[in-house]
Amino acid sequence: MRQAKVLYKNMEAGILTQNDDGSFVFRYHDAWFNNKNCPAISLTLSKSKQEFHSAYLFPFFYNMLPEGSNKHMICKRNRIDADDYFSLLVTVAKNDTIGAIRVLKIDEI
């Protein structure tokens, strides 16, 4: 299992988990979910429920990944398998993102 903090404007909104079977879970923190002033991180991960499950990386996070030659260069430089979307996400989304969301890897559990 691998996990990453999901930050919205540098405030921790929730946790993204990749399970050992490759599936993904995104869960809002209790305080974020219960605070009406804290927004959803995306329209597809609305605050209508606290936890989301998917067999694949959620489209919201997948769309943060580089493509083409940029993806190839980042994967080669960081020794990441091109199909390892979690590793690619935590590599590119920790600092250099467009918008309010950052994704920071939590050390192995």
Biopython code that builds the backbone (N, CA, C, O; Angstrom):
import numpy as np
from Bio.PDB.StructureBuilder import StructureBuilder

atoms = [
    (1, "MET", "N", (0.840, -1.169, 0.000)),
    (1, "MET", "CA", (0.000, 0.000, 0.000)),
    (1, "MET", "C", (0.892, 1.242, 0.000)),
    (1, "MET", "O", (1.886, 1.317, 0.722)),
    (2, "ARG", "N", (0.510, 2.207, -0.826)),
    (2, "ARG", "CA", (1.232, 3.478, -0.885)),
    (2, "ARG", "C", (0.221, 4.595, -0.653)),
    (2, "ARG", "O", (-0.938, 4.499, -1.055)),
    (3, "GLN", "N", (0.687, 5.663, 0.009)),
    (3, "GLN", "CA", (-0.218, 6.760, 0.312)),
    (3, "GLN", "C", (0.427, 8.106, 0.039)),
    (3, "GLN", "O", (1.649, 8.253, 0.047)),
    (4, "ALA", "N", (-0.442, 9.089, -0.206)),
    (4, "ALA", "CA", (0.013, 10.459, -0.430)),
    (4, "ALA", "C", (-1.000, 11.417, 0.175)),
    (4, "ALA", "O", (-2.206, 11.173, 0.147)),
    (5, "LYS", "N", (-0.485, 12.512, 0.721)),
    (5, "LYS", "CA", (-1.334, 13.589, 1.214)),
    (5, "LYS", "C", (-1.794, 14.405, 0.012)),
    (5, "LYS", "O", (-1.017, 14.660, -0.907)),
    (6, "VAL", "N", (-3.045, 14.808, 0.024)),
    (6, "VAL", "CA", (-3.567, 15.689, -1.017)),
    (6, "VAL", "C", (-3.813, 17.041, -0.365)),
    (6, "VAL", "O", (-4.626, 17.169, 0.550)),
    (7, "LEU", "N", (-3.097, 18.046, -0.852)),
    (7, "LEU", "CA", (-3.193, 19.384, -0.286)),
    (7, "LEU", "C", (-3.956, 20.312, -1.211)),
    (7, "LEU", "O", (-3.766, 20.297, -2.427)),
    (8, "TYR", "N", (-4.819, 21.118, -0.621)),
    (8, "TYR", "CA", (-5.538, 22.160, -1.343)),
    (8, "TYR", "C", (-5.051, 23.493, -0.781)),
    (8, "TYR", "O", (-5.269, 23.785, 0.395)),
    (9, "LYS", "N", (-4.404, 24.289, -1.597)),
    (9, "LYS", "CA", (-3.807, 25.558, -1.150)),
    (9, "LYS", "C", (-2.975, 25.349, 0.116)),
    (9, "LYS", "O", (-3.071, 26.112, 1.076)),
    (10, "ASN", "N", (-2.160, 24.296, 0.091)),
    (10, "ASN", "CA", (-1.233, 23.934, 1.167)),
    (10, "ASN", "C", (-1.897, 23.504, 2.466)),
    (10, "ASN", "O", (-1.243, 23.451, 3.508)),
    (11, "MET", "N", (-3.187, 23.198, 2.416)),
    (11, "MET", "CA", (-3.879, 22.630, 3.569)),
    (11, "MET", "C", (-4.261, 21.192, 3.221)),
    (11, "MET", "O", (-4.767, 20.922, 2.132)),
    (12, "GLU", "N", (-4.017, 20.281, 4.149)),
    (12, "GLU", "CA", (-4.244, 18.865, 3.879)),
    (12, "GLU", "C", (-5.744, 18.557, 3.838)),
    (12, "GLU", "O", (-6.443, 18.682, 4.844)),
    (13, "ALA", "N", (-6.219, 18.156, 2.667)),
    (13, "ALA", "CA", (-7.640, 17.870, 2.460)),
    (13, "ALA", "C", (-7.966, 16.398, 2.628)),
    (13, "ALA", "O", (-9.064, 16.053, 3.066)),
    (14, "GLY", "N", (-7.023, 15.521, 2.285)),
    (14, "GLY", "CA", (-7.307, 14.093, 2.362)),
    (14, "GLY", "C", (-6.099, 13.252, 2.007)),
    (14, "GLY", "O", (-4.981, 13.749, 1.872)),
    (15, "ILE", "N", (-6.359, 11.963, 1.861)),
    (15, "ILE", "CA", (-5.314, 10.976, 1.579)),
    (15, "ILE", "C", (-5.688, 10.174, 0.336)),
    (15, "ILE", "O", (-6.814, 9.697, 0.197)),
    (16, "LEU", "N", (-4.718, 10.039, -0.561)),
    (16, "LEU", "CA", (-4.853, 9.160, -1.723)),
    (16, "LEU", "C", (-4.071, 7.893, -1.424)),
    (16, "LEU", "O", (-2.895, 7.957, -1.067)),
    (17, "THR", "N", (-4.716, 6.745, -1.568)),
    (17, "THR", "CA", (-4.086, 5.454, -1.282)),
    (17, "THR", "C", (-4.126, 4.576, -2.519)),
    (17, "THR", "O", (-5.155, 4.475, -3.187)),
    (18, "GLN", "N", (-3.001, 3.943, -2.820)),
    (18, "GLN", "CA", (-3.003, 2.879, -3.816)),
    (18, "GLN", "C", (-2.850, 1.576, -3.049)),
    (18, "GLN", "O", (-1.841, 1.355, -2.381)),
    (19, "ASN", "N", (-3.848, 0.722, -3.147)),
    (19, "ASN", "CA", (-3.822, -0.568, -2.461)),
    (19, "ASN", "C", (-2.896, -1.536, -3.167)),
    (19, "ASN", "O", (-2.483, -1.299, -4.302)),
    (20, "ASP", "N", (-2.571, -2.625, -2.494)),
    (20, "ASP", "CA", (-1.668, -3.623, -3.055)),
    (20, "ASP", "C", (-2.207, -4.245, -4.347)),
    (20, "ASP", "O", (-1.427, -4.712, -5.177)),
    (21, "ASP", "N", (-3.524, -4.257, -4.524)),
    (21, "ASP", "CA", (-4.107, -4.813, -5.754)),
    (21, "ASP", "C", (-4.140, -3.801, -6.899)),
    (21, "ASP", "O", (-4.633, -4.109, -7.985)),
    (22, "GLY", "N", (-3.616, -2.590, -6.661)),
    (22, "GLY", "CA", (-3.557, -1.567, -7.699)),
    (22, "GLY", "C", (-4.736, -0.608, -7.688)),
    (22, "GLY", "O", (-4.708, 0.402, -8.392)),
    (23, "SER", "N", (-5.770, -0.898, -6.909)),
    (23, "SER", "CA", (-6.927, -0.006, -6.847)),
    (23, "SER", "C", (-6.593, 1.230, -6.008)),
    (23, "SER", "O", (-5.600, 1.252, -5.281)),
    (24, "PHE", "N", (-7.433, 2.249, -6.121)),
    (24, "PHE", "CA", (-7.190, 3.517, -5.451)),
    (24, "PHE", "C", (-8.359, 3.906, -4.551)),
    (24, "PHE", "O", (-9.511, 3.558, -4.811)),
    (25, "VAL", "N", (-8.033, 4.632, -3.495)),
    (25, "VAL", "CA", (-9.022, 5.202, -2.584)),
    (25, "VAL", "C", (-8.615, 6.650, -2.327)),
    (25, "VAL", "O", (-7.450, 6.936, -2.048)),
    (26, "PHE", "N", (-9.576, 7.550, -2.422)),
    (26, "PHE", "CA", (-9.348, 8.911, -1.949)),
    (26, "PHE", "C", (-10.328, 9.143, -0.820)),
    (26, "PHE", "O", (-11.522, 8.874, -0.949)),
    (27, "ARG", "N", (-9.801, 9.656, 0.312)),
    (27, "ARG", "CA", (-10.649, 9.915, 1.477)),
    (27, "ARG", "C", (-10.349, 11.297, 2.024)),
    (27, "ARG", "O", (-9.204, 11.637, 2.320)),
    (28, "TYR", "N", (-11.424, 12.097, 2.152)),
    (28, "TYR", "CA", (-11.292, 13.398, 2.796)),
    (28, "TYR", "C", (-11.042, 13.206, 4.283)),
    (28, "TYR", "O", (-11.611, 12.303, 4.896)),
    (29, "HIS", "N", (-10.196, 14.046, 4.868)),
    (29, "HIS", "CA", (-10.030, 14.045, 6.319)),
    (29, "HIS", "C", (-11.357, 14.451, 6.962)),
    (29, "HIS", "O", (-12.127, 15.216, 6.381)),
    (30, "ASP", "N", (-11.615, 13.940, 8.149)),
    (30, "ASP", "CA", (-12.867, 14.245, 8.853)),
    (30, "ASP", "C", (-13.080, 15.751, 8.984)),
    (30, "ASP", "O", (-14.157, 16.259, 8.673)),
    (31, "ALA", "N", (-12.055, 16.461, 9.444)),
    (31, "ALA", "CA", (-12.184, 17.905, 9.664)),
    (31, "ALA", "C", (-12.493, 18.635, 8.354)),
    (31, "ALA", "O", (-13.294, 19.569, 8.342)),
    (32, "TRP", "N", (-11.865, 18.216, 7.253)),
    (32, "TRP", "CA", (-12.102, 18.853, 5.947)),
    (32, "TRP", "C", (-13.523, 18.552, 5.467)),
    (32, "TRP", "O", (-14.233, 19.436, 4.989)),
    (33, "PHE", "N", (-13.911, 17.314, 5.603)),
    (33, "PHE", "CA", (-15.227, 16.886, 5.126)),
    (33, "PHE", "C", (-16.352, 17.585, 5.893)),
    (33, "PHE", "O", (-17.366, 17.964, 5.307)),
    (34, "ASN", "N", (-16.171, 17.750, 7.185)),
    (34, "ASN", "CA", (-17.226, 18.322, 8.029)),
    (34, "ASN", "C", (-17.245, 19.846, 8.039)),
    (34, "ASN", "O", (-18.198, 20.440, 8.543)),
    (35, "ASN", "N", (-16.224, 20.488, 7.499)),
    (35, "ASN", "CA", (-16.158, 21.943, 7.462)),
    (35, "ASN", "C", (-16.788, 22.449, 6.162)),
    (35, "ASN", "O", (-16.259, 22.220, 5.075)),
    (36, "LYS", "N", (-17.911, 23.132, 6.289)),
    (36, "LYS", "CA", (-18.622, 23.617, 5.097)),
    (36, "LYS", "C", (-17.833, 24.674, 4.327)),
    (36, "LYS", "O", (-18.143, 24.938, 3.165)),
    (37, "ASN", "N", (-16.832, 25.277, 4.939)),
    (37, "ASN", "CA", (-16.008, 26.279, 4.270)),
    (37, "ASN", "C", (-14.881, 25.671, 3.442)),
    (37, "ASN", "O", (-14.255, 26.369, 2.644)),
    (38, "CYS", "N", (-14.619, 24.384, 3.620)),
    (38, "CYS", "CA", (-13.573, 23.700, 2.846)),
    (38, "CYS", "C", (-14.205, 23.111, 1.586)),
    (38, "CYS", "O", (-15.148, 22.326, 1.678)),
    (39, "PRO", "N", (-13.700, 23.480, 0.424)),
    (39, "PRO", "CA", (-14.307, 22.998, -0.823)),
    (39, "PRO", "C", (-13.876, 21.576, -1.178)),
    (39, "PRO", "O", (-12.906, 21.045, -0.637)),
    (40, "ALA", "N", (-14.614, 20.988, -2.091)),
    (40, "ALA", "CA", (-14.194, 19.717, -2.689)),
    (40, "ALA", "C", (-12.947, 19.982, -3.514)),
    (40, "ALA", "O", (-12.774, 21.086, -4.030)),
    (41, "ILE", "N", (-12.072, 18.989, -3.648)),
    (41, "ILE", "CA", (-10.864, 19.206, -4.433)),
    (41, "ILE", "C", (-11.155, 19.185, -5.930)),
    (41, "ILE", "O", (-10.383, 19.722, -6.725)),
    (42, "SER", "N", (-12.269, 18.565, -6.313)),
    (42, "SER", "CA", (-12.676, 18.562, -7.723)),
    (42, "SER", "C", (-14.166, 18.272, -7.812)),
    (42, "SER", "O", (-14.781, 17.839, -6.837)),
    (43, "LEU", "N", (-14.733, 18.509, -8.969)),
    (43, "LEU", "CA", (-16.152, 18.204, -9.169)),
    (43, "LEU", "C", (-16.409, 16.706, -9.126)),
    (43, "LEU", "O", (-17.474, 16.273, -8.685)),
    (44, "THR", "N", (-15.456, 15.922, -9.575)),
    (44, "THR", "CA", (-15.641, 14.470, -9.604)),
    (44, "THR", "C", (-15.350, 13.815, -8.260)),
    (44, "THR", "O", (-15.682, 12.647, -8.058)),
    (45, "LEU", "N", (-14.734, 14.552, -7.342)),
    (45, "LEU", "CA", (-14.497, 14.060, -5.978)),
    (45, "LEU", "C", (-15.202, 15.021, -5.025)),
    (45, "LEU", "O", (-14.584, 15.632, -4.153)),
    (46, "SER", "N", (-16.517, 15.133, -5.218)),
    (46, "SER", "CA", (-17.310, 16.097, -4.466)),
    (46, "SER", "C", (-17.429, 15.685, -3.001)),
    (46, "SER", "O", (-17.120, 14.551, -2.637)),
    (47, "LYS", "N", (-17.868, 16.597, -2.191)),
    (47, "LYS", "CA", (-18.036, 16.303, -0.773)),
    (47, "LYS", "C", (-19.403, 15.684, -0.481)),
    (47, "LYS", "O", (-19.893, 15.746, 0.646)),
    (48, "SER", "N", (-20.011, 15.089, -1.506)),
    (48, "SER", "CA", (-21.268, 14.369, -1.304)),
    (48, "SER", "C", (-21.031, 13.072, -0.537)),
    (48, "SER", "O", (-21.948, 12.527, 0.078)),
    (49, "LYS", "N", (-19.786, 12.582, -0.581)),
    (49, "LYS", "CA", (-19.374, 11.449, 0.249)),
    (49, "LYS", "C", (-17.917, 11.648, 0.637)),
    (49, "LYS", "O", (-17.191, 12.409, -0.003)),
    (50, "GLN", "N", (-17.497, 10.957, 1.693)),
    (50, "GLN", "CA", (-16.164, 11.189, 2.244)),
    (50, "GLN", "C", (-15.097, 10.326, 1.591)),
    (50, "GLN", "O", (-13.927, 10.710, 1.566)),
    (51, "GLU", "N", (-15.477, 9.167, 1.062)),
    (51, "GLU", "CA", (-14.483, 8.236, 0.529)),
    (51, "GLU", "C", (-14.902, 7.753, -0.852)),
    (51, "GLU", "O", (-16.068, 7.450, -1.102)),
    (52, "PHE", "N", (-13.915, 7.692, -1.740)),
    (52, "PHE", "CA", (-14.142, 7.275, -3.131)),
    (52, "PHE", "C", (-13.224, 6.099, -3.453)),
    (52, "PHE", "O", (-12.082, 6.056, -2.996)),
    (53, "HIS", "N", (-13.720, 5.150, -4.234)),
    (53, "HIS", "CA", (-12.944, 3.970, -4.624)),
    (53, "HIS", "C", (-12.919, 3.857, -6.135)),
    (53, "HIS", "O", (-13.888, 4.201, -6.813)),
    (54, "SER", "N", (-11.789, 3.366, -6.663)),
    (54, "SER", "CA", (-11.662, 3.183, -8.106)),
    (54, "SER", "C", (-10.641, 2.089, -8.404)),
    (54, "SER", "O", (-9.642, 1.951, -7.698)),
    (55, "ALA", "N", (-10.894, 1.331, -9.430)),
    (55, "ALA", "CA", (-9.939, 0.308, -9.869)),
    (55, "ALA", "C", (-8.711, 0.954, -10.501)),
    (55, "ALA", "O", (-7.652, 0.332, -10.585)),
    (56, "TYR", "N", (-8.853, 2.202, -10.947)),
    (56, "TYR", "CA", (-7.784, 2.929, -11.629)),
    (56, "TYR", "C", (-7.563, 4.274, -10.940)),
    (56, "TYR", "O", (-8.388, 4.709, -10.137)),
    (57, "LEU", "N", (-6.457, 4.924, -11.255)),
    (57, "LEU", "CA", (-6.212, 6.262, -10.723)),
    (57, "LEU", "C", (-7.358, 7.171, -11.153)),
    (57, "LEU", "O", (-7.735, 7.193, -12.325)),
    (58, "PHE", "N", (-7.900, 7.908, -10.213)),
    (58, "PHE", "CA", (-9.029, 8.790, -10.487)),
    (58, "PHE", "C", (-8.680, 9.756, -11.623)),
    (58, "PHE", "O", (-7.562, 10.270, -11.669)),
    (59, "PRO", "N", (-9.615, 10.009, -12.535)),
    (59, "PRO", "CA", (-9.341, 10.910, -13.657)),
    (59, "PRO", "C", (-8.800, 12.271, -13.223)),
    (59, "PRO", "O", (-7.943, 12.834, -13.905)),
    (60, "PHE", "N", (-9.282, 12.808, -12.111)),
    (60, "PHE", "CA", (-8.785, 14.097, -11.628)),
    (60, "PHE", "C", (-7.274, 14.064, -11.441)),
    (60, "PHE", "O", (-6.579, 14.986, -11.867)),
    (61, "PHE", "N", (-6.758, 13.013, -10.811)),
    (61, "PHE", "CA", (-5.322, 12.896, -10.577)),
    (61, "PHE", "C", (-4.588, 12.484, -11.855)),
    (61, "PHE", "O", (-3.480, 12.953, -12.112)),
    (62, "TYR", "N", (-5.199, 11.615, -12.650)),
    (62, "TYR", "CA", (-4.579, 11.184, -13.905)),
    (62, "TYR", "C", (-4.319, 12.377, -14.820)),
    (62, "TYR", "O", (-3.306, 12.420, -15.518)),
    (63, "ASN", "N", (-5.230, 13.336, -14.817)),
    (63, "ASN", "CA", (-5.078, 14.515, -15.675)),
    (63, "ASN", "C", (-3.978, 15.457, -15.210)),
    (63, "ASN", "O", (-3.644, 16.409, -15.916)),
    (64, "MET", "N", (-3.413, 15.212, -14.043)),
    (64, "MET", "CA", (-2.281, 15.998, -13.558)),
    (64, "MET", "C", (-0.954, 15.449, -14.091)),
    (64, "MET", "O", (0.085, 16.095, -13.950)),
    (65, "LEU", "N", (-0.984, 14.264, -14.701)),
    (65, "LEU", "CA", (0.240, 13.611, -15.161)),
    (65, "LEU", "C", (0.731, 14.192, -16.484)),
    (65, "LEU", "O", (-0.070, 14.613, -17.319)),
    (66, "PRO", "N", (2.046, 14.214, -16.671)),
    (66, "PRO", "CA", (2.591, 14.667, -17.958)),
    (66, "PRO", "C", (2.339, 13.617, -19.040)),
    (66, "PRO", "O", (2.038, 12.458, -18.755)),
    (67, "GLU", "N", (2.471, 14.060, -20.279)),
    (67, "GLU", "CA", (2.271, 13.164, -21.413)),
    (67, "GLU", "C", (3.458, 13.255, -22.364)),
    (67, "GLU", "O", (4.303, 14.141, -22.243)),
    (68, "GLY", "N", (3.506, 12.336, -23.298)),
    (68, "GLY", "CA", (4.470, 12.385, -24.385)),
    (68, "GLY", "C", (5.917, 12.424, -23.943)),
    (68, "GLY", "O", (6.332, 11.677, -23.056)),
    (69, "SER", "N", (6.686, 13.310, -24.577)),
    (69, "SER", "CA", (8.122, 13.378, -24.301)),
    (69, "SER", "C", (8.404, 13.858, -22.875)),
    (69, "SER", "O", (9.407, 13.461, -22.281)),
    (70, "ASN", "N", (7.538, 14.700, -22.321)),
    (70, "ASN", "CA", (7.730, 15.122, -20.926)),
    (70, "ASN", "C", (7.604, 13.933, -19.981)),
    (70, "ASN", "O", (8.407, 13.776, -19.061)),
    (71, "LYS", "N", (6.606, 13.107, -20.207)),
    (71, "LYS", "CA", (6.427, 11.913, -19.378)),
    (71, "LYS", "C", (7.629, 10.992, -19.521)),
    (71, "LYS", "O", (8.161, 10.494, -18.529)),
    (72, "HIS", "N", (8.050, 10.770, -20.747)),
    (72, "HIS", "CA", (9.191, 9.886, -21.007)),
    (72, "HIS", "C", (10.443, 10.388, -20.288)),
    (72, "HIS", "O", (11.158, 9.599, -19.670)),
    (73, "MET", "N", (10.712, 11.684, -20.364)),
    (73, "MET", "CA", (11.896, 12.255, -19.742)),
    (73, "MET", "C", (11.834, 12.134, -18.209)),
    (73, "MET", "O", (12.821, 11.765, -17.572)),
    (74, "ILE", "N", (10.682, 12.442, -17.632)),
    (74, "ILE", "CA", (10.530, 12.368, -16.168)),
    (74, "ILE", "C", (10.660, 10.930, -15.690)),
    (74, "ILE", "O", (11.304, 10.667, -14.675)),
    (75, "CYS", "N", (10.052, 10.002, -16.416)),
    (75, "CYS", "CA", (10.150, 8.589, -16.038)),
    (75, "CYS", "C", (11.594, 8.096, -16.119)),
    (75, "CYS", "O", (12.071, 7.402, -15.221)),
    (76, "LYS", "N", (12.281, 8.456, -17.191)),
    (76, "LYS", "CA", (13.668, 8.025, -17.362)),
    (76, "LYS", "C", (14.559, 8.629, -16.283)),
    (76, "LYS", "O", (15.358, 7.917, -15.675)),
    (77, "ARG", "N", (14.433, 9.918, -16.039)),
    (77, "ARG", "CA", (15.271, 10.614, -15.062)),
    (77, "ARG", "C", (15.049, 10.089, -13.638)),
    (77, "ARG", "O", (15.989, 10.020, -12.846)),
    (78, "ASN", "N", (13.804, 9.718, -13.317)),
    (78, "ASN", "CA", (13.474, 9.285, -11.962)),
    (78, "ASN", "C", (13.337, 7.766, -11.820)),
    (78, "ASN", "O", (12.969, 7.255, -10.762)),
    (79, "ARG", "N", (13.641, 7.062, -12.912)),
    (79, "ARG", "CA", (13.560, 5.603, -12.928)),
    (79, "ARG", "C", (12.180, 5.098, -12.494)),
    (79, "ARG", "O", (12.050, 4.243, -11.618)),
    (80, "ILE", "N", (11.170, 5.655, -13.134)),
    (80, "ILE", "CA", (9.783, 5.298, -12.866)),
    (80, "ILE", "C", (9.239, 4.552, -14.075)),
    (80, "ILE", "O", (9.428, 4.985, -15.212)),
    (81, "ASP", "N", (8.571, 3.445, -13.836)),
    (81, "ASP", "CA", (7.890, 2.720, -14.907)),
    (81, "ASP", "C", (6.788, 3.628, -15.456)),
    (81, "ASP", "O", (6.064, 4.253, -14.681)),
    (82, "ALA", "N", (6.655, 3.706, -16.749)),
    (82, "ALA", "CA", (5.674, 4.598, -17.382)),
    (82, "ALA", "C", (4.235, 4.265, -16.989)),
    (82, "ALA", "O", (3.354, 5.117, -17.110)),
    (83, "ASP", "N", (3.983, 3.050, -16.526)),
    (83, "ASP", "CA", (2.642, 2.644, -16.104)),
    (83, "ASP", "C", (2.425, 2.799, -14.600)),
    (83, "ASP", "O", (1.349, 2.472, -14.098)),
    (84, "ASP", "N", (3.421, 3.288, -13.879)),
    (84, "ASP", "CA", (3.314, 3.493, -12.429)),
    (84, "ASP", "C", (2.810, 4.907, -12.179)),
    (84, "ASP", "O", (3.582, 5.815, -11.874)),
    (85, "TYR", "N", (1.506, 5.072, -12.313)),
    (85, "TYR", "CA", (0.911, 6.394, -12.231)),
    (85, "TYR", "C", (1.044, 7.021, -10.847)),
    (85, "TYR", "O", (1.183, 8.239, -10.735)),
    (86, "PHE", "N", (1.004, 6.213, -9.801)),
    (86, "PHE", "CA", (1.148, 6.759, -8.447)),
    (86, "PHE", "C", (2.521, 7.401, -8.280)),
    (86, "PHE", "O", (2.618, 8.541, -7.825)),
    (87, "SER", "N", (3.571, 6.691, -8.639)),
    (87, "SER", "CA", (4.926, 7.244, -8.506)),
    (87, "SER", "C", (5.104, 8.483, -9.375)),
    (87, "SER", "O", (5.726, 9.460, -8.957)),
    (88, "LEU", "N", (4.567, 8.438, -10.557)),
    (88, "LEU", "CA", (4.658, 9.599, -11.448)),
    (88, "LEU", "C", (3.911, 10.790, -10.846)),
    (88, "LEU", "O", (4.405, 11.917, -10.883)),
    (89, "LEU", "N", (2.729, 10.544, -10.295)),
    (89, "LEU", "CA", (1.946, 11.615, -9.686)),
    (89, "LEU", "C", (2.674, 12.258, -8.521)),
    (89, "LEU", "O", (2.761, 13.485, -8.453)),
    (90, "VAL", "N", (3.197, 11.459, -7.603)),
    (90, "VAL", "CA", (3.866, 12.059, -6.432)),
    (90, "VAL", "C", (5.193, 12.711, -6.818)),
    (90, "VAL", "O", (5.702, 13.554, -6.080)),
    (91, "THR", "N", (5.750, 12.335, -7.950)),
    (91, "THR", "CA", (6.978, 12.982, -8.423)),
    (91, "THR", "C", (6.687, 14.354, -9.013)),
    (91, "THR", "O", (7.391, 15.320, -8.719)),
    (92, "VAL", "N", (5.661, 14.445, -9.840)),
    (92, "VAL", "CA", (5.402, 15.712, -10.538)),
    (92, "VAL", "C", (4.457, 16.643, -9.785)),
    (92, "VAL", "O", (4.499, 17.854, -10.005)),
    (93, "ALA", "N", (3.619, 16.125, -8.919)),
    (93, "ALA", "CA", (2.590, 16.966, -8.284)),
    (93, "ALA", "C", (2.968, 17.432, -6.882)),
    (93, "ALA", "O", (2.132, 17.982, -6.165)),
    (94, "LYS", "N", (4.218, 17.216, -6.489)),
    (94, "LYS", "CA", (4.587, 17.690, -5.148)),
    (94, "LYS", "C", (4.861, 19.185, -5.134)),
    (94, "LYS", "O", (4.658, 19.834, -4.107)),
    (95, "ASN", "N", (5.314, 19.745, -6.238)),
    (95, "ASN", "CA", (5.610, 21.171, -6.288)),
    (95, "ASN", "C", (5.065, 21.858, -7.522)),
    (95, "ASN", "O", (4.543, 22.969, -7.430)),
    (96, "ASP", "N", (5.176, 21.225, -8.663)),
    (96, "ASP", "CA", (4.928, 21.883, -9.937)),
    (96, "ASP", "C", (3.559, 21.506, -10.497)),
    (96, "ASP", "O", (3.457, 20.642, -11.368)),
    (97, "THR", "N", (2.501, 22.160, -9.992)),
    (97, "THR", "CA", (1.172, 21.873, -10.503)),
    (97, "THR", "C", (0.493, 23.162, -10.938)),
    (97, "THR", "O", (0.841, 24.256, -10.495)),
    (98, "ILE", "N", (-0.471, 23.002, -11.806)),
    (98, "ILE", "CA", (-1.318, 24.125, -12.191)),
    (98, "ILE", "C", (-2.562, 24.017, -11.316)),
    (98, "ILE", "O", (-3.240, 22.989, -11.325)),
    (99, "GLY", "N", (-2.856, 25.045, -10.579)),
    (99, "GLY", "CA", (-4.023, 25.005, -9.714)),
    (99, "GLY", "C", (-3.642, 24.879, -8.255)),
    (99, "GLY", "O", (-2.489, 25.086, -7.877)),
    (100, "ALA", "N", (-4.621, 24.539, -7.447)),
    (100, "ALA", "CA", (-4.472, 24.581, -6.000)),
    (100, "ALA", "C", (-4.047, 23.254, -5.380)),
    (100, "ALA", "O", (-3.780, 23.200, -4.179)),
    (101, "ILE", "N", (-3.980, 22.193, -6.162)),
    (101, "ILE", "CA", (-3.746, 20.849, -5.610)),
    (101, "ILE", "C", (-2.284, 20.442, -5.721)),
    (101, "ILE", "O", (-1.650, 20.610, -6.762)),
    (102, "ARG", "N", (-1.761, 19.898, -4.616)),
    (102, "ARG", "CA", (-0.441, 19.259, -4.595)),
    (102, "ARG", "C", (-0.610, 17.881, -3.986)),
    (102, "ARG", "O", (-1.526, 17.653, -3.195)),
    (103, "VAL", "N", (0.274, 16.959, -4.353)),
    (103, "VAL", "CA", (0.223, 15.586, -3.850)),
    (103, "VAL", "C", (1.591, 15.223, -3.324)),
    (103, "VAL", "O", (2.572, 15.236, -4.068)),
    (104, "LEU", "N", (1.663, 14.896, -2.031)),
    (104, "LEU", "CA", (2.929, 14.608, -1.363)),
    (104, "LEU", "C", (2.943, 13.181, -0.845)),
    (104, "LEU", "O", (2.069, 12.785, -0.074)),
    (105, "LYS", "N", (3.924, 12.417, -1.263)),
    (105, "LYS", "CA", (4.022, 11.019, -0.860)),
    (105, "LYS", "C", (4.260, 10.913, 0.649)),
    (105, "LYS", "O", (5.045, 11.658, 1.236)),
    (106, "ILE", "N", (3.551, 9.962, 1.247)),
    (106, "ILE", "CA", (3.776, 9.615, 2.641)),
    (106, "ILE", "C", (4.720, 8.423, 2.629)),
    (106, "ILE", "O", (4.506, 7.477, 1.871)),
    (107, "ASP", "N", (5.752, 8.451, 3.449)),
    (107, "ASP", "CA", (6.718, 7.349, 3.468)),
    (107, "ASP", "C", (6.019, 6.016, 3.660)),
    (107, "ASP", "O", (4.947, 5.928, 4.260)),
    (108, "GLU", "N", (6.654, 4.992, 3.139)),
    (108, "GLU", "CA", (6.076, 3.642, 3.164)),
    (108, "GLU", "C", (5.556, 3.284, 4.548)),
    (108, "GLU", "O", (6.164, 3.611, 5.568)),
    (109, "ILE", "N", (4.418, 2.607, 4.555)),
    (109, "ILE", "CA", (3.781, 2.192, 5.814)),
    (109, "ILE", "C", (4.275, 0.823, 6.228)),
    (109, "ILE", "O", (3.855, 0.302, 7.261)),
]
sb = StructureBuilder()
sb.init_structure("model")
sb.init_model(0)
sb.init_chain("A")
sb.init_seg("    ")
for serial, (resi, resn, name, xyz) in enumerate(atoms, 1):
    if name == "N":
        sb.init_residue(resn, " ", resi, " ")
    sb.init_atom(name, np.array(xyz, "f"), 0.0, 1.0, " ", f" {name:<3s}", serial, name[0])
structure = sb.get_structure()
